[in-house]
Amino acid sequence: MEIDRERLAKNFIELCETDSPSRHEKQVSLLLKDIFTSLQADEILEDASNAITGSDCGNLVIRFAGSLDLDPIFFSCHMDTVEPARGVEVLRTGDVFTSKGETILGSDDKSGLAACIECMRVLKENNILHRPLEFVITTCEEIGLIGAKALDPAMIRAKEGYALDSTGFAKVITHAPALNRIDITLQGVAAHAGLHPEWGVNAITVAAKAIAVCPCGRLDDETTANIGTIQGGMASNIVPETVTIQAEVRSHNQQRLDAVTREITAAFEQTVATWKDHTGQAKGTPSVQIDVREDFPIMALEKESPVIQRVAKAAESLSMHLVYEKGGGGSDANIFNGHGLATAIIATGMTNVHSTNEQVELQDMVDLTRLLLAMATEQQS
């Protein structure tokens, strides 16, 4: 199965130079539809998730029926890129791709897309028998996985798959934490800071007391917590009336996730409940409103699971050594696993992502394509 390196490189550059910042993925979606139509996809479906995400297009699910009597699998990538992402110009130095420096490159996640396309081109042009394949291509991954969250999982026929979306190479992410987001609004009482400060309730100082007793940082091998933003106050001569705080908790352990989330919310609730007006002149008391929402669920795949054994077997057939890791971030794979679709994350070779120093090497994309082909055909050589 000969991979056309230059064709892969050309396609990767075309994808990167087709702008697709989050919520503006339509042009790359149209390009993908054209490419997969030319590859005689059996079905190309676009959902109506844009009504939820605010994107200018929906998620894509592309199906190839295959001819081997093997279980279907899916490969997933996302279309969108982080900013600055407009007017991308790719600079190729040997077999290393970067942007010209004013924008990101877009290898996150177009390196995965390019490998998927080359995989199907190789299968088609050589009439190679393969299992049923689906390509699940989402919008708005970079702004909270909202494309995947809006995708109806019933659109995906395969029960197992692989998200091609991680830095490094020859790496498989088997575990990723769940994330709870915590939005806190602490209400005090405004007053003139010079004339009548005792009439006010300083929301910032109340919040500071709560934050001081909140768990923060790495709490154990499985759990982290962070107070990420704090905003409040109008001017130095006004006792601040309102403070808004954004916090998060991540954990590979659901019980710890819930416990640390409760600890943070309790810190604010107890601080407000035990507040004392030492002057006796305050024109009110503090209050707090807390909103906790699960951003994505835990992802946990054991090495003995079929989805991991398949990629391990494919890598072995290629004499490719894989490493298996626990991740600390979230991806579309968390969402798919939450729907009962066992999904591992495979690294694509991209590095320095979310920066203007982003880069990827052609050989890594070639080797990723080889791995996809091995899983598509279950080759044993």
C-alpha positions in Angstrom: 0.0 0.0 0.0 2.1 2.8 -1.4 1.4 6.2 0.2 1.9 9.2 -2.1 3.9 11.5 0.2 3.7 14.5 -2.1 0.0 14.1 -2.6 -0.4 13.9 1.2 1.7 17.1 1.6 -0.2 19.0 -1.1 -3.6 18.1 0.5 -2.4 19.0 3.9 -1.3 22.5 2.7 -4.6 23.0 0.9 -6.5 22.1 4.1 -4.4 24.5 6.2 -4.7 27.3 3.7 -8.5 26.9 3.7 -9.4 29.1 6.7 -11.7 27.5 9.3 -11.6 29.3 12.7 -14.2 28.1 15.1 -17.7 28.8 13.9 -16.4 29.6 10.4 -15.7 26.1 9.1 -17.9 26.2 6.0 -15.1 26.5 3.4 -13.2 23.6 4.7 -16.4 21.6 5.0 -17.1 22.2 1.3 -13.6 21.2 0.4 -14.0 18.0 2.4 -17.3 17.2 0.8 -15.7 17.6 -2.7 -12.8 15.4 -1.8 -14.9 12.6 -0.3 -17.4 12.8 -3.2 -14.5 12.3 -5.6 -13.5 9.2 -3.5 -17.1 7.8 -4.0 -18.2 7.9 -0.4 -21.4 5.9 0.1 -22.9 8.6 2.2 -21.9 12.2 3.1 -24.1 13.6 5.8 -24.2 17.1 7.4 -26.2 17.5 10.5 -28.1 20.6 11.7 -25.9 21.2 14.7 -25.1 24.7 13.5 -28.4 25.8 15.0 -26.9 25.0 18.4 -23.2 25.8 17.8 -23.6 29.0 15.9 -21.2 27.7 13.2 -21.8 28.4 9.5 -22.0 24.6 8.8 -22.8 21.4 10.6 -20.8 18.3 11.6 -20.0 15.8 8.8 -20.4 12.0 8.9 -18.9 10.3 5.9 -19.4 6.6 5.3 -17.6 4.0 3.1 -19.4 0.6 3.2 -16.3 -1.5 2.8 -16.2 -5.1 1.7 -14.5 -7.0 4.6 -16.7 -8.8 7.1 -15.2 -6.8 10.0 -16.8 -4.5 12.5 -17.1 -0.9 11.4 -14.8 1.7 13.0 -14.7 5.5 12.8 -11.9 8.1 12.6 -12.7 11.5 14.0 -11.1 14.9 13.5 -12.3 18.5 13.9 -12.5 21.1 11.2 -11.9 24.2 13.3 -8.7 25.9 14.3 -7.8 28.4 17.0 -7.1 32.1 16.2 -5.1 33.7 14.6 -6.3 31.5 11.8 -7.2 33.7 8.8 -5.0 34.0 5.8 -2.8 31.0 6.7 0.2 30.6 4.5 2.1 27.3 4.9 5.9 27.3 4.8 7.5 24.0 3.9 11.2 23.5 4.9 12.2 20.1 3.7 9.5 17.9 5.2 8.6 20.2 8.1 5.5 22.4 7.8 5.0 25.7 9.7 3.1 28.9 9.1 4.9 31.9 7.9 4.6 33.2 11.4 1.6 35.5 11.6 -0.9 32.7 12.1 -1.2 29.2 13.5 -0.5 26.4 11.0 -3.7 24.4 11.5 -2.1 20.9 11.9 -4.5 20.8 14.9 -6.4 19.1 13.4 -5.8 19.1 9.7 -2.9 16.7 10.0 -5.5 14.1 11.1 -7.8 15.1 8.2 -5.0 14.8 5.7 -4.1 11.3 6.9 -7.8 10.2 6.7 -8.1 11.4 3.1 -4.8 9.8 2.0 -5.9 6.6 3.7 -9.1 6.5 1.5 -7.2 7.5 -1.6 -4.8 4.6 -1.2 -7.6 2.1 -0.5 -9.6 3.3 -3.5 -6.9 3.6 -6.1 -5.5 0.1 -5.3 -9.0 -1.5 -4.9 -8.0 -2.7 -1.5 -10.6 -4.6 0.6 -11.4 -2.8 3.8 -13.8 -2.8 6.7 -16.7 -0.4 6.9 -15.3 3.1 7.7 -16.8 6.3 9.0 -15.2 9.7 9.2 -16.8 11.9 11.9 -15.6 15.5 11.4 -16.8 18.0 13.9 -17.0 21.8 14.2 -16.2 24.0 17.1 -14.0 21.6 19.0 -11.6 24.3 20.1 -14.3 26.3 21.9 -15.6 23.6 24.2 -16.2 20.5 22.1 -19.6 22.0 21.2 -19.8 20.4 17.8 -19.4 16.9 19.2 -21.8 17.8 22.0 -24.4 18.8 19.4 -23.9 15.7 17.2 -26.6 13.0 17.5 -24.6 9.9 18.3 -27.2 7.8 16.4 -25.6 9.2 13.2 -22.5 7.1 14.0 -23.0 3.4 13.1 -19.7 2.2 14.4 -19.4 1.5 18.1 -15.7 2.1 18.3 -13.3 4.7 16.9 -10.3 6.9 17.1 -9.9 10.7 17.5 -6.9 11.8 15.6 -6.1 14.8 17.8 -3.0 14.9 20.0 0.5 16.3 20.0 3.5 14.0 19.5 3.6 10.8 17.6 3.2 7.0 18.2 1.1 7.9 21.2 -2.3 6.7 22.2 -4.3 8.5 24.9 -6.4 5.9 26.8 -7.6 8.0 29.7 -8.8 11.6 30.1 -10.4 13.4 33.0 -13.9 14.7 33.4 -14.3 18.4 33.8 -16.7 20.4 35.9 -16.9 24.1 35.2 -18.0 26.3 38.2 -19.3 29.8 37.6 -19.7 31.9 40.8 -21.3 35.3 41.2 -20.8 36.9 44.5 -23.0 39.9 45.3 -22.1 42.6 47.8 -23.3 46.1 48.4 -21.9 49.2 46.6 -21.0 52.3 48.6 -18.6 55.3 48.3 -15.2 54.1 49.4 -14.2 57.4 50.9 -17.5 58.8 52.3 -19.3 55.7 53.6 -17.3 52.5 53.1 -19.0 51.0 56.2 -22.3 51.0 54.3 -20.9 48.7 51.7 -20.1 45.0 51.5 -16.9 44.5 49.6 -17.6 41.6 47.2 -13.9 41.2 46.4 -12.8 40.8 50.0 -15.6 38.3 50.6 -14.5 36.4 47.5 -10.9 36.5 48.5 -11.6 34.8 51.8 -13.4 32.0 50.0 -10.7 31.6 47.4 -8.1 31.4 50.2 -9.6 28.1 51.5 -10.4 26.6 48.1 -8.4 23.6 46.8 -6.2 24.7 43.9 -3.5 23.2 41.7 -2.7 19.5 41.5 -4.5 17.8 44.3 -3.5 14.2 43.6 -2.4 12.0 40.7 -5.9 12.1 39.3 -7.3 15.5 40.2 -6.7 19.2 39.6 -8.5 22.4 40.4 -8.1 26.0 39.3 -9.6 29.4 40.0 -9.2 30.7 36.5 -10.7 34.2 36.3 -12.0 36.8 38.7 -13.7 40.0 37.6 -15.3 42.7 39.7 -15.4 46.3 40.8 -16.1 49.5 38.9 -13.5 52.0 40.3 -11.2 52.5 43.2 -13.6 54.8 45.0 -16.5 52.4 44.9 -16.9 49.5 47.3 -17.2 46.6 44.7 -20.7 45.2 44.5 -20.3 42.2 42.3 -17.5 39.6 41.6 -17.7 36.9 39.0 -15.3 33.9 39.2 -14.7 31.0 36.8 -13.2 27.9 38.3 -12.8 24.3 37.2 -12.2 20.8 38.6 -10.8 17.9 36.5 -10.4 14.3 37.7 -10.1 10.8 36.4 -12.1 9.7 39.4 -15.8 10.7 39.5 -16.0 10.6 43.3 -13.0 13.0 43.6 -14.4 15.2 40.9 -17.7 15.5 42.8 -16.0 15.9 46.2 -13.6 18.7 45.2 -16.5 20.5 43.3 -18.5 20.4 46.6 -15.5 21.7 48.5 -15.2 24.7 46.3 -18.9 25.5 46.3 -19.0 25.0 50.1 -16.1 27.5 50.6 -18.1 30.3 49.0 -21.4 29.3 50.6 -19.9 29.1 54.1 -17.9 32.3 53.7 -21.1 34.2 52.8 -23.1 32.5 55.5 -20.6 33.3 58.2 -19.9 36.9 57.1 -20.1 39.5 59.9 -20.8 43.2 59.7 -18.3 44.4 62.3 -19.4 48.1 61.9 -23.1 47.4 62.2 -23.8 49.9 59.4 -23.7 47.8 56.2 -26.8 48.3 54.0 -27.1 44.6 53.2 -25.5 41.2 53.4 -23.5 39.3 50.7 -25.0 36.5 48.6 -23.7 34.0 46.2 -25.0 32.2 43.1 -23.1 29.1 41.9 -23.6 27.2 38.7 -21.9 23.9 38.2 -22.0 22.1 34.9 -20.2 19.0 33.5 -18.2 20.0 30.5 -17.2 16.5 29.5 -17.2 13.1 31.1 -14.4 10.7 32.0 -12.7 8.8 29.3 -11.2 5.4 30.5 -10.1 2.6 28.2 -8.2 -0.4 29.4 -5.4 -1.9 27.3 -7.4 -5.1 27.1 -10.3 -3.4 25.4 -11.0 -4.2 21.7 -10.5 -0.5 20.7 -6.9 -0.5 22.2 -6.1 -4.0 21.1 -6.9 -3.1 17.5 -4.6 -0.1 17.3 -1.9 -2.1 19.1 -2.2 -5.0 16.6 -2.0 -2.6 13.7 1.1 -0.9 15.1 2.7 -4.2 15.7 2.1 -5.2 12.0 4.0 -2.0 11.0 6.8 -2.5 13.6 5.7 0.8 15.1 6.2 1.2 18.9 3.3 2.9 20.6 3.2 4.5 24.0 0.0 4.7 26.0 -0.7 7.7 28.2 -3.3 9.3 30.5 -4.2 12.8 29.3 -5.0 15.9 31.3 -7.3 17.7 28.7 -10.6 17.0 27.1 -11.4 16.3 23.4 -14.2 15.0 21.3 -13.2 11.5 22.4 -14.6 12.3 25.9 -18.0 13.1 24.3 -18.0 10.0 22.2 -17.0 7.8 25.1 -19.8 9.4 27.1 -22.2 8.2 24.5 -20.9 4.6 24.8 -18.7 4.8 21.7 -15.3 3.5 22.8 -12.9 6.1 21.4 -9.1 6.3 21.8 -7.0 9.3 20.9 -4.1 8.9 18.5 -1.4 11.5 18.2 -0.8 13.0 14.7 2.7 14.4 15.0 1.7 18.1 15.6 3.7 20.1 18.0 3.6 23.7 19.5 -0.1 23.8 18.8 -2.2 26.9 19.5 0.7 29.1 18.7 2.3 30.7 15.7 5.3 28.2 16.2 3.1 25.2 15.4 4.6 22.6 13.2 4.3 19.0 11.9 6.5 16.7 9.9 5.5 14.9 6.7 6.9 11.6 7.9 4.6 11.6 11.0 1.5 12.1 8.7 2.7 9.3 6.4 3.1 7.0 9.4 -0.3 8.0 10.8 -1.8 7.1 7.4 0.0 3.7 7.5 -1.6 3.1 10.9 -5.0 4.0 9.7 -4.6 1.7 6.7 -3.5 -1.2 8.9 -6.7 -0.7 11.1 -8.9 -0.4 8.0 -7.6 -3.6 6.5 -6.3 -5.5 9.6 -3.1 -6.2 7.6 -0.7 -8.6 9.2 2.4 -7.9 7.4 
